[in-house]
Each structure stands twice: as C-alpha cells, then as structure tokens.
Amino acid sequence: MTGYGRARLERASVISERIHLRPIIADDASAAFALIHEQPAITDWIEWDGPERVEELEESYAAWPTDTDEMTGYMFAVIERASGDWAGSVDIRHLKEHPVATLGYLIGSPFQGRGLATEAVGHLVQLAFEELSVLLVRAEVFEGNQASIRVLEKSGLRREEGREITCEKRGLQVTKHIYSISRVEWELSAPARAAWQVSASRAD
Ligand SMILES: CC(C)(COP(=O)(O)OP(=O)(O)OC[C@H]1O[C@@H](n2cnc3c(N)ncnc32)[C@H](O)[C@@H]1OP(=O)(O)O)[C@@H](O)C(=O)NCCC(=O)NCCS
C-alpha cells in the first residue's frame, strides 16, 4: 500500500519530564560508543553486535534520516534532562509498503531503570500515529528480554501470539516475539501526549 499520505519528517524533537529526544548527529558518536562498545548488557539483546570503532557510529549517525526501498528511518538521541548526558538512542522506521512503523531503542547501563526507555517509546508511538499516520506500531524483542518487554507493555504494545520469528545472533538462532499496538487501541487508551516539535513535508 502506498500513497496513504506519507509524511517525511524534516526535523522532530520533544522535551518531556525526564528526557529530551532530538535527531541523532555524528557528534553523538563518542558518548554512544562508551555506552555500547563491548557492552553485553546492550549488544546481547539486539541483532547488531555494536560498533568496533567510533568512526562507524559517526558515519551511521550522520546518515539519519535514512531512506531505503522499504522504509524511511529516523533516529533520536535520548538526553537525560537531569544530567544533560547522552543516555541512549531510539529509532523509528516508517515502512513504505504498509502504514506500519517499527521501533528500536537502547539505553546505556548507567541510565537504565529510570524510566527513560518507557518515556521515549511512548513518545515514538505518538509520533508514529500522529505525524506519520500509520495504523500499526510494532517492535521485535528477543525471547527473555524482560526489561524491553516491560517497556513495550507499559507503552500499550501487546504480543502477537503465534507470530514468533527467528534471527541469527553470533551463529545461534534466536526467537523474536513481535509486539504491536494499533491506532485504534492507542486512541482508546487515552495516552498522555507529549509536545513534539515537528517540521514535515509530504513524501508522496
Ligand atoms: C530495554 C531497555 C531499553 C530498557 O531501558 P530502561 O530505560 O531501563 O527502561 P525503563 O526504566 O523505562 O523500564 C524498564 C522496566 O523493565 C523492568 N525490568 C528491568 N529488568 C527486568 C528484568 N530482568 N525482568 C523484568 N523486568 C525488568 C524495570 O523494573 C522497569 O519496569 P517498571 O517500571 O515496571 O519497574 C534497556 O534495558 C536496554 O537498552 N537494553 C538493551 C538493548 C535492548 O534490549 N533494546 C531493545 C531491543 S527490543
């Protein structure tokens, strides 16, 4: 399905109780490298094994927003407001063939357990429904990633039973569960809404 009024976000940011989400930039790489490189608490739970060199992150962060045949993706830095520190990153991929967005996120170990991911994921879900006009928001979670499952459930996403998929991680097959929330479910849950600052154009 194409042509459902796809928006392209030129810039988006939001400030809320604990966090500031703003577009990721190459200058974020060194703070991110310290939190991700050789940090199994992060890389055991995501398909990517993390960066080997800080330059890899610089290049990858400079490339967002990113366009492929399948999606337009946006990545945000999560800045903890209390400290001003770079705490993690979140991303949203807006699929081109279907009105669906998928989420990704990580929060560095020193910043975990403070509600930052829950706040950020809530904001991304809002952005997806209000600004990208998708009908469904999805995330894929490795089996056993209870912290991430909790974040998704607190944000209103539910497991799609019987829709497990597998991926390869360090030579092993890993089961991933799919979590999702529809636009109707989100509207009915009367979620708290954050004040996103967005400039957008139409992509098609
Ligand atoms: C998942 C992750 C983003 C959570 O970040 P966070 O900022 O600590 O999350 P929050 O503080 O918002 O919420 C975490 C929730 O999980 C709970 N939790 C943490 N570890 C848990 C565990 N082992 N079992 C059950 N619940 C757990 C916390 O208690 C909290 O729930 P609560 O508010 O009801 O107490 C972070 O742990 C991370 O980056 N992990 C590695 C990368 C990753 O898994 N990314 C997601 C891929 S799908």
The ligand as an SDF file (V2000), in Angstrom:
LIG
                    3D

 48 50  0  0  0  0  0  0  0  0999 V2000
   15.3660   -2.4440   27.3570 C   0  0  0  0  0  0  0  0  0  0  0  0
   15.9640   -1.1150   27.7850 C   0  0  0  0  0  0  0  0  0  0  0  0
   15.8740   -0.1330   26.6230 C   0  0  0  0  0  0  0  0  0  0  0  0
   15.1350   -0.5690   28.9710 C   0  0  0  0  0  0  0  0  0  0  0  0
   15.6080    0.7250   29.2830 O   0  0  0  0  0  0  0  0  0  0  0  0
   15.2480    1.4320   30.6730 P   0  0  0  0  0  0  0  0  0  0  0  0
   15.4170    2.8980   30.4820 O   0  0  0  0  0  0  0  0  0  0  0  0
   15.9830    0.7780   31.7680 O   0  0  0  0  0  0  0  0  0  0  0  0
   13.6880    1.0740   30.7980 O   0  0  0  0  0  0  0  0  0  0  0  0
   12.6450    1.6760   31.8640 P   0  0  0  0  0  0  0  0  0  0  0  0
   13.3970    2.1300   33.0720 O   0  0  0  0  0  0  0  0  0  0  0  0
   11.7770    2.6360   31.1550 O   0  0  0  0  0  0  0  0  0  0  0  0
   11.7380    0.4050   32.1960 O   0  0  0  0  0  0  0  0  0  0  0  0
   12.3300   -0.8480   32.4500 C   0  0  0  0  0  0  0  0  0  0  0  0
   11.2820   -1.7600   33.0620 C   0  0  0  0  0  0  0  0  0  0  0  0
   11.7510   -3.1010   32.9640 O   0  0  0  0  0  0  0  0  0  0  0  0
   11.8120   -3.6490   34.2430 C   0  0  0  0  0  0  0  0  0  0  0  0
   12.9040   -4.6120   34.2320 N   0  0  0  0  0  0  0  0  0  0  0  0
   14.2240   -4.3710   34.1190 C   0  0  0  0  0  0  0  0  0  0  0  0
   14.8970   -5.5250   34.1410 N   0  0  0  0  0  0  0  0  0  0  0  0
   13.9790   -6.5020   34.2330 C   0  0  0  0  0  0  0  0  0  0  0  0
   14.0370   -7.9230   34.3000 C   0  0  0  0  0  0  0  0  0  0  0  0
   15.1910   -8.5640   34.2540 N   0  0  0  0  0  0  0  0  0  0  0  0
   12.8770   -8.6180   34.4060 N   0  0  0  0  0  0  0  0  0  0  0  0
   11.6810   -7.9790   34.4650 C   0  0  0  0  0  0  0  0  0  0  0  0
   11.5500   -6.6240   34.3920 N   0  0  0  0  0  0  0  0  0  0  0  0
   12.6960   -5.9190   34.2930 C   0  0  0  0  0  0  0  0  0  0  0  0
   12.0150   -2.4860   35.1740 C   0  0  0  0  0  0  0  0  0  0  0  0
   11.6690   -2.7970   36.5030 O   0  0  0  0  0  0  0  0  0  0  0  0
   11.0700   -1.4720   34.5390 C   0  0  0  0  0  0  0  0  0  0  0  0
    9.7300   -1.7500   34.8090 O   0  0  0  0  0  0  0  0  0  0  0  0
    8.8940   -0.9910   35.9920 P   0  0  0  0  0  0  0  0  0  0  0  0
    8.9120    0.4750   35.6400 O   0  0  0  0  0  0  0  0  0  0  0  0
    7.5440   -1.5870   35.9330 O   0  0  0  0  0  0  0  0  0  0  0  0
    9.6410   -1.2570   37.2710 O   0  0  0  0  0  0  0  0  0  0  0  0
   17.4390   -1.2710   28.2440 C   0  0  0  0  0  0  0  0  0  0  0  0
   17.4940   -2.2630   29.2470 O   0  0  0  0  0  0  0  0  0  0  0  0
   18.3600   -1.6460   27.1030 C   0  0  0  0  0  0  0  0  0  0  0  0
   18.8530   -0.7920   26.3870 O   0  0  0  0  0  0  0  0  0  0  0  0
   18.5990   -2.9460   26.9140 N   0  0  0  0  0  0  0  0  0  0  0  0
   19.4980   -3.4260   25.8680 C   0  0  0  0  0  0  0  0  0  0  0  0
   19.0220   -3.1100   24.4530 C   0  0  0  0  0  0  0  0  0  0  0  0
   17.6000   -3.5750   24.2230 C   0  0  0  0  0  0  0  0  0  0  0  0
   17.1400   -4.5630   24.7840 O   0  0  0  0  0  0  0  0  0  0  0  0
   16.8790   -2.8560   23.3470 N   0  0  0  0  0  0  0  0  0  0  0  0
   15.5330   -3.2190   22.9910 C   0  0  0  0  0  0  0  0  0  0  0  0
   15.5410   -4.2160   21.8950 C   0  0  0  0  0  0  0  0  0  0  0  0
   13.8760   -4.7940   21.5540 S   0  0  0  0  0  0  0  0  0  0  0  0
  1  2  1  0
  2  3  1  0
  2  4  1  0
  2 36  1  0
  4  5  1  0
  5  6  1  0
  6  7  2  0
  6  8  1  0
  6  9  1  0
  9 10  1  0
 10 11  2  0
 10 12  1  0
 10 13  1  0
 13 14  1  0
 14 15  1  0
 15 16  1  0
 15 30  1  0
 16 17  1  0
 17 18  1  0
 17 28  1  0
 18 19  1  0
 18 27  1  0
 19 20  2  0
 20 21  1  0
 21 22  1  0
 21 27  2  0
 22 23  1  0
 22 24  2  0
 24 25  1  0
 25 26  2  0
 26 27  1  0
 28 29  1  0
 28 30  1  0
 30 31  1  0
 31 32  1  0
 32 33  2  0
 32 34  1  0
 32 35  1  0
 36 37  1  0
 36 38  1  0
 38 39  2  0
 38 40  1  0
 40 41  1  0
 41 42  1  0
 42 43  1  0
 43 44  2  0
 43 45  1  0
 45 46  1  0
 46 47  1  0
 47 48  1  0
M  END
$$$$
